[in-house]
Amino acid sequence: MAIKPTIYKFNLALSDMNRNVYDSLNLTVAMHPSENQERMIARVLAYCLNAQEFLSFTKGLSATEEPDIWARTLDDQLMLWIDIGEPSVDRIKKATRLARSVKVYSFNSKSDVWWAQSQSKLAGLNASVLAFDYKQIQTLAGLVSRTMDWSLSISGESAYVSTDKGECEVTWKVLQEVE
Protein backbone atom coordinates (compact mmCIF):
# COMPACT_ATOMS: atom_id res chain seq x y z
CA MET A 1 0.00 0.00 0.00
CA ALA A 2 1.33 3.44 -0.97
CA ILE A 3 2.07 6.06 1.64
CA LYS A 4 -0.40 8.91 1.45
CA PRO A 5 0.57 12.59 1.34
CA THR A 6 0.36 14.75 4.46
CA ILE A 7 -2.17 17.56 4.13
CA TYR A 8 -1.44 21.10 5.34
CA LYS A 9 -3.90 23.98 5.42
CA PHE A 10 -2.75 27.58 5.10
CA ASN A 11 -4.95 30.61 5.79
CA LEU A 12 -2.88 33.42 4.31
CA ALA A 13 -3.23 37.18 4.45
CA LEU A 14 -1.09 38.16 1.45
CA SER A 15 0.30 41.67 0.93
CA ASP A 16 2.53 41.80 -2.15
CA MET A 17 3.74 45.40 -2.40
CA ASN A 18 5.76 44.59 -5.54
CA ARG A 19 2.68 43.74 -7.60
CA ASN A 20 -0.04 45.52 -5.58
CA VAL A 21 -1.73 42.21 -4.77
CA TYR A 22 -3.63 42.08 -1.48
CA ASP A 23 -5.65 38.94 -0.91
CA SER A 24 -6.77 36.27 1.51
CA LEU A 25 -5.78 32.81 0.36
CA ASN A 26 -6.93 29.46 1.70
CA LEU A 27 -4.47 26.85 0.45
CA THR A 28 -4.63 23.11 0.94
CA VAL A 29 -1.20 21.69 0.24
CA ALA A 30 -0.40 18.00 -0.06
CA MET A 31 3.16 17.15 0.95
CA HIS A 32 4.29 14.13 -1.06
CA PRO A 33 5.81 11.31 1.07
CA SER A 34 9.23 11.87 -0.56
CA GLU A 35 9.04 15.65 -0.09
CA ASN A 36 10.47 17.50 2.90
CA GLN A 37 8.95 20.50 4.67
CA GLU A 38 11.54 22.86 3.18
CA ARG A 39 10.45 22.00 -0.34
CA MET A 40 6.78 22.31 0.58
CA ILE A 41 7.43 25.76 2.11
CA ALA A 42 9.31 26.80 -1.05
CA ARG A 43 6.22 25.76 -3.07
CA VAL A 44 3.92 27.84 -0.87
CA LEU A 45 6.21 30.89 -1.12
CA ALA A 46 6.47 30.53 -4.91
CA TYR A 47 2.68 30.30 -5.08
CA CYS A 48 2.33 33.52 -3.05
CA LEU A 49 4.95 35.35 -5.14
CA ASN A 50 2.92 34.53 -8.25
CA ALA A 51 -0.63 34.64 -6.86
CA GLN A 52 -3.07 35.23 -9.70
CA GLU A 53 -6.26 33.92 -11.16
CA PHE A 54 -6.10 30.28 -12.33
CA LEU A 55 -2.88 29.54 -10.40
CA SER A 56 -2.91 26.07 -8.85
CA PHE A 57 -0.73 23.38 -7.40
CA THR A 58 -0.35 20.33 -9.63
CA LYS A 59 0.18 16.70 -8.70
CA GLY A 60 3.81 17.74 -8.20
CA LEU A 61 6.27 14.93 -7.59
CA SER A 62 3.59 12.39 -8.54
CA ALA A 63 3.41 13.70 -12.12
CA THR A 64 6.81 14.16 -13.75
CA GLU A 65 5.35 15.83 -16.84
CA GLU A 66 3.81 18.66 -14.81
CA PRO A 67 5.41 21.55 -12.94
CA ASP A 68 4.87 22.07 -9.21
CA ILE A 69 2.56 25.03 -9.87
CA TRP A 70 0.91 26.29 -13.02
CA ALA A 71 -1.60 28.78 -14.35
CA ARG A 72 -3.88 27.63 -17.15
CA THR A 73 -6.46 29.77 -18.91
CA LEU A 74 -10.08 28.74 -19.38
CA ASP A 75 -9.21 27.49 -22.87
CA ASP A 76 -6.40 25.36 -21.30
CA GLN A 77 -3.43 27.41 -22.49
CA LEU A 78 -0.44 27.06 -20.18
CA MET A 79 0.40 30.60 -19.09
CA LEU A 80 2.84 29.96 -16.23
CA TRP A 81 5.04 26.98 -15.35
CA ILE A 82 6.76 27.02 -11.94
CA ASP A 83 9.31 24.39 -10.88
CA ILE A 84 10.75 24.14 -7.37
CA GLY A 85 14.27 22.83 -6.82
CA GLU A 86 17.00 22.27 -9.36
CA PRO A 87 15.39 20.87 -12.52
CA SER A 88 17.46 19.70 -15.46
CA VAL A 89 18.22 22.10 -18.30
CA ASP A 90 16.24 19.81 -20.63
CA ARG A 91 13.17 20.06 -18.39
CA ILE A 92 13.38 23.87 -18.37
CA LYS A 93 13.88 23.90 -22.15
CA LYS A 94 10.76 21.79 -22.59
CA ALA A 95 8.82 24.06 -20.22
CA THR A 96 9.74 27.14 -22.27
CA ARG A 97 8.20 25.49 -25.33
CA LEU A 98 4.99 24.62 -23.46
CA ALA A 99 4.31 27.74 -21.38
CA ARG A 100 4.36 31.47 -22.02
CA SER A 101 6.28 32.10 -18.81
CA VAL A 102 8.62 29.80 -16.86
CA LYS A 103 10.01 30.34 -13.36
CA VAL A 104 12.34 28.18 -11.31
CA TYR A 105 12.69 28.62 -7.54
CA SER A 106 15.76 26.93 -6.10
CA PHE A 107 15.77 26.57 -2.34
CA ASN A 108 18.36 24.20 -0.92
CA SER A 109 22.03 23.95 -0.04
CA LYS A 110 22.91 22.67 -3.55
CA SER A 111 21.53 25.74 -5.31
CA ASP A 112 24.90 27.44 -5.87
CA VAL A 113 26.45 24.31 -7.41
CA TRP A 114 23.38 23.70 -9.60
CA TRP A 115 23.40 27.31 -10.79
CA ALA A 116 27.14 27.27 -11.55
CA GLN A 117 26.64 24.16 -13.69
CA SER A 118 23.46 25.36 -15.41
CA GLN A 119 23.86 29.12 -15.81
CA SER A 120 25.47 29.16 -19.25
CA LYS A 121 22.97 26.62 -20.63
CA LEU A 122 19.99 28.54 -19.26
CA ALA A 123 21.20 31.97 -20.40
CA GLY A 124 19.39 31.85 -23.75
CA LEU A 125 16.15 30.39 -22.42
CA ASN A 126 12.98 32.34 -21.65
CA ALA A 127 13.01 31.32 -17.97
CA SER A 128 13.42 33.28 -14.75
CA VAL A 129 15.51 31.65 -12.03
CA LEU A 130 15.38 32.67 -8.38
CA ALA A 131 17.09 31.21 -5.30
CA PHE A 132 15.56 31.33 -1.83
CA ASP A 133 17.96 31.59 1.12
CA TYR A 134 18.13 27.98 2.36
CA LYS A 135 18.74 28.75 6.05
CA GLN A 136 15.71 31.05 6.08
CA ILE A 137 13.60 28.36 4.37
CA GLN A 138 14.71 25.93 7.09
CA THR A 139 13.74 28.43 9.80
CA LEU A 140 10.30 28.93 8.25
CA ALA A 141 9.83 25.16 7.88
CA GLY A 142 10.42 24.90 11.62
CA LEU A 143 7.31 27.03 12.18
CA VAL A 144 5.02 24.68 10.22
CA SER A 145 1.99 22.96 11.68
CA ARG A 146 -0.83 21.09 9.96
CA THR A 147 -3.19 24.09 10.09
CA MET A 148 -1.66 27.56 9.96
CA ASP A 149 -2.63 31.21 9.88
CA TRP A 150 0.00 33.27 8.07
CA SER A 151 0.44 36.92 7.37
CA LEU A 152 2.81 37.29 4.42
CA SER A 153 4.23 40.65 3.33
CA ILE A 154 6.33 40.80 0.17
CA SER A 155 8.51 43.79 -0.65
CA GLY A 156 11.55 43.88 -2.91
CA GLU A 157 13.32 40.53 -2.73
CA SER A 158 12.03 39.70 0.73
CA ALA A 159 9.00 38.07 2.32
CA TYR A 160 8.18 38.62 5.97
CA VAL A 161 6.07 35.79 7.37
CA SER A 162 4.22 35.96 10.65
CA THR A 163 2.79 32.68 11.93
CA ASP A 164 1.14 31.39 15.08
CA LYS A 165 4.54 30.02 16.16
CA GLY A 166 6.72 33.03 15.32
CA GLU A 167 8.07 35.24 12.58
CA CYS A 168 10.62 34.75 9.84
CA GLU A 169 11.99 36.65 6.88
CA VAL A 170 12.82 34.83 3.66
CA THR A 171 14.94 36.55 1.03
CA TRP A 172 15.84 35.46 -2.48
CA LYS A 173 18.27 36.29 -5.24
CA VAL A 174 17.20 36.76 -8.82
CA LEU A 175 19.72 34.68 -10.76
CA GLN A 176 18.14 35.19 -14.18
CA GLU A 177 15.18 37.37 -15.02
CA VAL A 178 13.09 37.38 -18.15
CA GLU A 179 10.59 40.14 -18.76
Residue, then its C-alpha position, 0 to 999 in steps of 0.5 A: m500500500a502506498i504512503k499517502p501525502t500529508i495535508y497542510k492547510f494555510n490561511l494566508a493574508l497576502s500583501d505583495m507590495n511589488r505587484n499591488v496584490y492584497d488577498s486572503l488565500n486558503l491553500t490546501v497543500a499535499m506534501h508528497p511522502s518523498e518531499n520534505q517541509e523545506r520543499m513544501i514551504a518553497r512551493v507555498l512561497a512561490y505560489c504567493l509570489n505569483a498569486q493570480e487567477f487560475l494559479s494552482f498546485t499540480k500533482g507535483l512529484s507524482a506527475t513528472e510531466e507537470p510543474d509544481i505550480w501552473a496557471r492555465t487559462l479557461d481554454d487550457q493554455l499554459m500561461l505559467w510553469i513554476d518548478i521548485g528545486e534544481p530541474s534539469v536544463d532539458r526540463i526547463k527547455k521543454a517548459t519554455r516550449l509549453a508555457r508562455s512564462v517559466k520560473v524556477y525557484s531553487f531553495n536548498s544547499k545545492s543551489d549554488v552548485w546547480w546554478a554554476q553548472s546550469q547558468s550558461k545553458l539557461a542563459g538563452l532560455n525564456a526562464s526566470v531563475l530565483a534562489f531562496d535563502y536555504k537557512q531562512i527556508q529551514t527556519l520557516a519550515g520549523l514554524v510549520s503545523r498542519t493548520m496555519d494562519w499566516s500573514l505574508s508581506i512581500s517587498g523587494e526581494s524579501a517576504y516577511v512571514s508571521t505565523d502562530k509560532g513566530e516570525c521569519e523573513v525569507t529573502w531570495k536572489v534573482l539569478q536570471e530574469v526574463e521580462 
